[in-house]
Amino acid sequence: MKLYYAQNTRAVRIAWLLEELGMDYEIEKFTLGDRAMREPDYLKVHPMGRVPALQDKGVTIFESGAIVQYVLALYGEGRLQPKIGTQEFANYLQWLHYCEGMIMPPMNTIVVETILLPPERRTEVNVKRATKLLNQMLMAVNNHLEGADFLAGEFTAADIMTGHSIIMSGRLGADFSDKPNLQPYADRLMARPALQKAWSL
């Protein structure tokens, strides 16, 4: 199994998952903007030249959520996901996909408008709009975590997916002051050895 990885990207989610499962894997590291990610050989792995991507026994797959589901289906043995047919399983599916559907779109706008674009091309109104939307998306997570340590009962892959987005939003300066459950949640996740390993690769 080979993971294509770059620091501070969604590839951290996959390394985190593999570490939680105690799996052996090979890693090919890139840096963001690496020309090698635009070379024909890598574009056969990921046509957009991005990470993460995973190769396993002749299978190639990209998109972090899809990779998480693939790995758990083949190697999870019931770990990191609740029993099917329970409310916890419904919560697990909901929050597994919430990060990409709800949190990451405004975060992506903020990154583009405050980091990637040159100052003369940035639009303050876009940042304000995205910040307001991100605040709403994070509040839903905060409210769900009231009285709970994790998103779907025990720690699951939903915490890997959405938890990673929560941590990254905090690093981008998201306001947690009115969301008292988010920082303790992020701290619980950051204390996990598997995430520490994944982030340090």
N, C-alpha and C positions, 0 to 999 in steps of 0.2 A: 504494500500500500504506500502510495506517495502523495504527500500533501504539498501543494504549491502555496507558498506562504509569504506574506510581508508583514512587518510589524505595524501595529496601529491600524489594522484593517479587519474586516470581517473574518479573515482567515484565523484570527485568534480564537474565534468561536469553535472552529473545527479542531484545532490543536487542543483546546480546552476539553472538548468532548472526548477526543482520543485518549487524553491523559486521564480523565475521570474513569474511562473504561479500562485503563491499564493496557492499551493496545500498543503493539510495535508498529512503527511507521517510519518511512523515509521522508525527509523534508527537503524541498528545493526552495531556497530563500531568494526573494527579490527585494529590492528597495523600490518605493513608489517612484514611478517615472522611469524605471529601468528599461532601457531599450530592448533588452532581451524579451520583455513581455510583449513586444510588437513584432518579434521575429516569426517567420512562417511556422516554425516547429511548435512554438507555444500557442500560436493562434489556432492550431489544430486541437489543442487542449481546451482553450477558452477563446472563442471567436472575438470577444471584446478585449482580450489582452489584460484581463483582470485576475484578481485572486479573491476568494479561494477557488481552487479546483482540486479534484481528487482523482487518482487513478488506482484501480483495485482489480486485479485478476482480469485484465482486459477491458474493464469498464471505465469510462471517463464521465465525470459528472461535475458540474459547477452550480453555483448559487448555494449560499450557506445553509438555508433552510432545507433545501433538497438534499444536500450532503448529510445533514443531521438525520433526516428521516431514512436515508439510504443506510447509513452506518448502523442506526438502531435496529432497522429491520433485519439486517444480516448478522449483526454482532452484539446487539444489545441484550439479548436473552432476558428481556423484561426489565432491564435496568433503565433508570433515568426517564421512565414514563409510567404513569399510573395504570391501574387495571382498566381495560376497555369496558365501557358501559357505565362508568361511574361519573359523578359530577367532577371529580378531580381530573378525569381524562378529558372531559369537555373543556375544563379550565386550561389544561395542558395544551390542547390544540389551539385554543383561542390565543393564549399568550405566546405560544411558539411562533405564530404568524403576525402577532400584533406589532412587533418591532419593525418589520419591513413595511407593513401596510400603513402604520400610523406614526411611529416615532422617527424613522429614518428619512422620510420625505422632507419634513421641515428641517431636520438636522443637515441634510444634504444641501439645502438652500443656504443655510447659515454658513456652512463650510465654503461653498462657492463664493458667497457674497463678502465674506470677511477674510478669507485666506487665499483662495485660488485666483480670483479675478484681480487685475491691477486696480489700484485705488480709483483711477479715473472712470472705471467701468462699473463700480459698485453702486447699488441702489439701496439707500437707507430704508425706503418703504418696504422693500422685499424682506429685509432683515427683521423689521418690526412685525410684519405679518407672520413670518415664519416663527419668530420667537413666541408670539402669542399662541400660535397653533401648537408648537412644541410644549408650551406650558400646559395646555389643555390635555394633550396626549399623556404627559407625565403625571398629571393629577389623577387620571384614571388608574394608573398603576399604583400610585400612592394610596388611593382609596381602597383598592383591592387588597393591598398588603396590611390594612388595619387588622391588628391582632394575629398576623400570620408572618412566619419567617420567609416563606417562599410562595411562589405563584400558584402552585397546584398541589398543596399538601407538603410532601417531602420535596427535597431538591430534585429537579428534573431538567431535561434539556430545554424546557421553556425558560428556565432561569439562565441557561447559557445564552440563548438567543436574545431575549428581552433584557436580561440582566447586563449583558455586554453593552447594549444600547444605552441603558441607564448610566453605566459607568462612563461611557464615552460622552454622553450629554453633560455629565458633571465636569469632565475635563474641558469641555467647550465653554463652560461657564454658565450652564443652565441654573436657574434659580430654584434651589431646593428649600428655601427658607419657609415657605408655606406648605411644604410637603414633608412632614416630619418622619415619614416611614422610608423615604428613598435613600438617605445617606446611610442609615444603619443597614439597610438591605445591601447596598453597594459594598459596605465594609464586610458584611458576612461573606459575600462572594469573593472579594479580594483576598480574604483570609484563607481561601481554599488552595492547597498546594498545587492542584492541577491547573488552576488559573494562573498562579504565580509562574509556573513552569511555561505555560503557553505564552505568557506575555514576555518572557525573557528569551525566547528562542531567537 
